[in-house]
Amino acid sequence: MTMSERKPEQEQGLAAAADAGGLEALIARATRSGKGLPPVDKWNPDFCGDLDMEIRADGTWFYLGTPIGRPALVRLFSTVLRKDEDGRTYLVTPVEKVGIRVVDAPFAAVEADVSQRDGQQIVTFRTNVGDVVEAGPDNPMRFVEEEETGGLKPYVLVRGRLEALVSRPVMYQLVEHGEEVETPQGPMFALRSNGEVYPIMPAARLKQLSG
């Protein structure tokens, strides 16, 4: 059944909410019990259509074409995000699943801390919605070449299949902690965190860029 075919009395919840306040109330009911993030990966509700909500490349959330100006509301929405195997991102509650648009990554890594622990370098990120993750086996990083500019777009896995795009100022900060390492692909400029090595680019290319 499509959204247009649903009866008025059935039009309840996320997909039919008239404004962001209605969305907030429904999601709050889904996240009110228990501590920590809700178990969205365990919920299997019916798909209820798409919502006119979009997360732009800079991490700004839009609803009905208007930026959502309340950070607390954005954080609330972010707790019920899920990216499924179909590559799409959804807002999920125990009773509904609605699709939203994501231009790039759903989160933005806006701050990073580089420290030492037990002789290992640890890179910790904070996202625009308050997640704090350490890059490592459970939260790997990846670097994607941007065809349009030839630059690199760094990402860190936050949870599930949801990633954060590392902001440019944070990336500049991390480069200062990179080093040249030997890999099967040859010498690479890479970043270490939690015992993992994340190649950024060939060392020769970095020398060309900095030369």
Number of C-alpha atoms within 10 A of each C-alpha: 8 8 14 9 9 11 9 9 6 10 15 15 19 26 20 17 16 12 11 15 11 15 18 18 13 16 22 16 11 18 20 10 9 7 7 9 11 19 14 19 13 8 14 13 14 13 17 21 18 17 19 13 21 21 19 17 15 18 23 17 25 17 15 13 10 10 14 16 11 9 14 12 18 17 14 17 19 18 20 22 25 22 19 13 8 6 9 12 21 22 23 28 25 18 14 19 26 22 22 19 18 18 12 15 20 27 30 24 29 21 17 21 13 14 12 11 8 7 9 13 17 21 20 18 24 20 21 20 21 14 17 15 20 22 22 20 13 13 16 19 25 15 17 13 13 10 8 6 7 9 11 16 16 20 23 24 22 24 15 14 13 17 24 25 25 27 19 14 11 16 19 11 14 18 13 9 13 17 15 17 17 12 13 6 8 11 15 22 23 22 22 20 21 21 13 17 19 20 23 23 17 17 19 14 12 14 10 8 8 7 6
